[in-house]
Amino acid sequence: MIKLDIINEVVTRTGITKTKAELAVETVFGSMKKALAKGDRIELRGFGVFNINPRKTGIGRNPRTGQEVNIPPGKAVRFKPGKELQALE
């Protein structure tokens, strides 16, 4: 499923125009991006939780040369599905 599929589903279920549905979906995703950028946790009951986990510094290897490369610390978005989502088969 891609973003366009979500927009089309909103149009089908609500009957609003495609332009308004696209604006709504973009607004939700934009709000989620801003919250994650601030380090906030996003909890969607019945769906799951998005949060930011820090990644520590490490040492990797360049697969072509075998040379050691320093990997800087960073952040990774993690998703933990809720109970209802885990129950899907």
Backbone as CSV, one residue per row, in Angstrom:
resi,resn,N_x,N_y,N_z,CA_x,CA_y,CA_z,C_x,C_y,C_z
1,MET,0.848,-1.173,0.000,0.000,0.000,0.000,0.894,1.236,0.000
2,ILE,0.549,2.191,-0.824,1.300,3.438,-0.904,0.401,4.580,-0.448
3,LYS,0.985,5.761,-0.335,0.240,6.914,0.147,-0.995,7.195,-0.705
4,LEU,-0.896,7.022,-1.998,-2.034,7.250,-2.891,-3.186,6.298,-2.562
5,ASP,-2.867,5.065,-2.194,-3.910,4.110,-1.796,-4.631,4.583,-0.533
6,ILE,-3.888,5.146,0.394,-4.492,5.675,1.621,-5.406,6.847,1.292
7,ILE,-4.946,7.736,0.424,-5.756,8.882,0.014,-7.043,8.411,-0.656
8,ASN,-6.932,7.459,-1.554,-8.122,6.936,-2.237,-9.088,6.267,-1.256
9,GLU,-8.577,5.603,-0.248,-9.424,4.976,0.768,-10.169,6.036,1.572
10,VAL,-9.495,7.139,1.908,-10.146,8.238,2.622,-11.263,8.835,1.763
11,VAL,-10.992,9.015,0.470,-12.013,9.544,-0.444,-13.215,8.600,-0.504
12,THR,-12.967,7.315,-0.626,-14.036,6.331,-0.738,-14.894,6.276,0.534
13,ARG,-14.249,6.279,1.679,-14.988,6.130,2.938,-15.691,7.401,3.385
14,THR,-15.124,8.574,3.080,-15.698,9.813,3.600,-16.488,10.599,2.568
15,GLY,-16.174,10.418,1.297,-16.863,11.161,0.251,-16.334,12.571,0.040
16,ILE,-15.215,12.920,0.723,-14.644,14.248,0.498,-13.840,14.239,-0.796
17,THR,-13.457,15.413,-1.244,-12.714,15.502,-2.503,-11.315,14.919,-2.328
18,LYS,-10.730,14.539,-3.436,-9.392,13.953,-3.398,-8.369,14.973,-2.907
19,THR,-8.566,16.240,-3.262,-7.645,17.297,-2.830,-7.654,17.426,-1.308
20,LYS,-8.854,17.426,-0.719,-8.964,17.542,0.730,-8.431,16.295,1.423
21,ALA,-8.660,15.145,0.850,-8.156,13.902,1.428,-6.626,13.890,1.399
22,GLU,-6.062,14.355,0.290,-4.604,14.408,0.182,-4.030,15.362,1.217
23,LEU,-4.672,16.511,1.411,-4.223,17.477,2.414,-4.297,16.873,3.813
24,ALA,-5.368,16.137,4.095,-5.522,15.505,5.411,-4.428,14.475,5.662
25,VAL,-4.179,13.619,4.689,-3.155,12.584,4.844,-1.770,13.221,4.983
26,GLU,-1.472,14.218,4.169,-0.185,14.914,4.259,-0.022,15.590,5.620
27,THR,-1.108,16.148,6.152,-1.060,16.806,7.457,-0.753,15.804,8.560
28,VAL,-1.391,14.645,8.513,-1.143,13.611,9.523,0.309,13.142,9.450
29,PHE,0.773,12.833,8.258,2.157,12.364,8.123,3.157,13.448,8.509
30,GLY,2.876,14.680,8.142,3.759,15.790,8.509,3.833,15.967,10.019
31,SER,2.688,15.857,10.696,2.661,15.968,12.156,3.456,14.840,12.799
32,MET,3.348,13.644,12.230,4.100,12.506,12.765,5.605,12.724,12.590
33,LYS,6.008,13.241,11.434,7.428,13.506,11.190,7.972,14.542,12.165
34,LYS,7.197,15.617,12.400,7.640,16.662,13.332,7.781,16.113,14.740
35,ALA,6.813,15.302,15.168,6.859,14.730,16.513,8.073,13.821,16.673
36,LEU,8.337,12.988,15.687,9.497,12.102,15.759,10.802,12.888,15.718
37,ALA,10.834,13.976,14.941,12.039,14.803,14.871,12.344,15.441,16.230
38,LYS,11.300,15.747,16.997,11.486,16.308,18.338,11.833,15.233,19.361
39,GLY,11.701,13.981,18.973,11.992,12.887,19.887,10.773,12.391,20.634
40,ASP,9.593,12.862,20.241,8.357,12.427,20.886,7.980,11.017,20.457
41,ARG,7.206,10.377,21.293,6.679,9.036,21.015,5.279,9.196,20.434
42,ILE,4.942,8.407,19.420,3.619,8.448,18.807,2.928,7.126,19.111
43,GLU,1.810,7.210,19.833,1.062,6.010,20.194,-0.305,6.067,19.535
44,LEU,-0.574,5.111,18.662,-1.860,4.998,17.987,-2.541,3.748,18.538
45,ARG,-3.503,3.948,19.426,-4.169,2.826,20.099,-4.749,1.850,19.083
46,GLY,-4.504,0.582,19.296,-5.003,-0.451,18.408,-4.129,-0.658,17.182
47,PHE,-3.138,0.216,16.963,-2.263,0.083,15.804,-0.832,-0.192,16.241
48,GLY,-0.255,0.735,17.007,1.111,0.532,17.458,1.750,1.803,17.946
49,VAL,3.049,1.712,18.231,3.807,2.825,18.780,5.046,3.067,17.919
50,PHE,5.266,4.346,17.569,6.485,4.764,16.891,7.330,5.511,17.911
51,ASN,8.621,5.210,17.955,9.514,5.987,18.800,10.901,6.033,18.186
52,ILE,11.729,6.906,18.739,13.094,7.089,18.253,14.039,6.392,19.220
53,ASN,14.894,5.532,18.700,15.917,4.877,19.507,17.281,5.346,19.030
54,PRO,18.161,5.694,19.973,19.513,6.106,19.566,20.323,4.893,19.111
55,ARG,21.156,5.137,18.121,22.110,4.110,17.676,23.476,4.535,18.166
56,LYS,24.229,3.592,18.691,25.534,3.944,19.213,26.600,3.938,18.122
57,THR,27.705,4.547,18.438,28.847,4.587,17.529,29.396,3.178,17.350
58,GLY,29.858,2.901,16.166,30.409,1.580,15.910,31.527,1.636,14.895
59,ILE,32.112,0.506,14.673,33.162,0.383,13.662,32.698,-0.670,12.669
60,GLY,32.653,-0.275,11.408,32.252,-1.197,10.350,33.390,-1.397,9.379
61,ARG,33.116,-2.127,8.347,34.135,-2.363,7.319,33.560,-2.056,5.953
62,ASN,34.381,-1.459,5.115,34.017,-1.240,3.726,34.096,-2.601,3.038
63,PRO,32.981,-3.089,2.465,33.011,-4.430,1.882,33.940,-4.563,0.679
64,ARG,34.216,-3.471,0.006,35.095,-3.559,-1.175,36.563,-3.608,-0.797
65,THR,36.952,-2.754,0.170,38.374,-2.659,0.507,38.742,-3.373,1.796
66,GLY,37.749,-3.628,2.649,38.038,-4.241,3.937,38.536,-3.241,4.960
67,GLN,38.611,-1.973,4.578,39.105,-0.931,5.468,38.069,-0.631,6.554
68,GLU,38.547,-0.389,7.787,37.644,-0.048,8.875,37.079,1.350,8.684
69,VAL,35.789,1.499,9.007,35.105,2.776,8.855,34.379,3.074,10.156
70,ASN,34.513,4.311,10.656,33.783,4.704,11.855,32.336,5.010,11.481
71,ILE,31.399,4.447,12.232,29.981,4.692,12.007,29.524,5.663,13.093
72,PRO,29.061,6.858,12.701,28.677,7.861,13.697,27.381,7.474,14.412
73,PRO,27.180,8.004,15.624,25.920,7.721,16.309,24.758,8.354,15.550
74,GLY,23.604,7.787,15.686,22.448,8.314,14.976,21.174,7.960,15.693
75,LYS,20.078,8.124,14.993,18.767,7.817,15.546,18.027,6.944,14.545
76,ALA,17.210,6.037,15.057,16.431,5.152,14.193,14.985,5.143,14.671
77,VAL,14.065,5.203,13.720,12.647,5.119,14.049,12.293,3.642,14.196
78,ARG,11.633,3.328,15.294,11.216,1.955,15.546,9.696,1.914,15.672
79,PHE,9.111,0.816,15.223,7.669,0.623,15.313,7.390,-0.666,16.058
80,LYS,6.524,-0.575,17.070,6.103,-1.749,17.810,4.602,-1.908,17.586
81,PRO,4.193,-2.965,16.930,2.756,-3.145,16.650,1.945,-3.372,17.921
82,GLY,0.707,-2.898,17.903,-0.207,-3.104,19.024,-0.788,-4.515,18.985
83,LYS,-1.534,-4.854,20.038,-2.092,-6.198,20.160,-3.031,-6.542,19.010
84,GLU,-3.874,-5.598,18.618,-4.831,-5.864,17.536,-4.117,-6.113,16.214
85,LEU,-3.030,-5.388,15.972,-2.274,-5.563,14.742,-1.504,-6.883,14.758
86,GLN,-1.022,-7.281,15.923,-0.308,-8.556,16.037,-1.245,-9.740,15.866
87,ALA,-2.522,-9.550,16.182,-3.486,-10.629,16.092,-3.889,-10.972,14.663
88,LEU,-3.523,-10.113,13.693,-3.840,-10.385,12.295,-3.088,-11.594,11.796
89,GLU,-3.737,-12.385,10.996,-3.059,-13.568,10.439,-3.033,-13.512,8.950
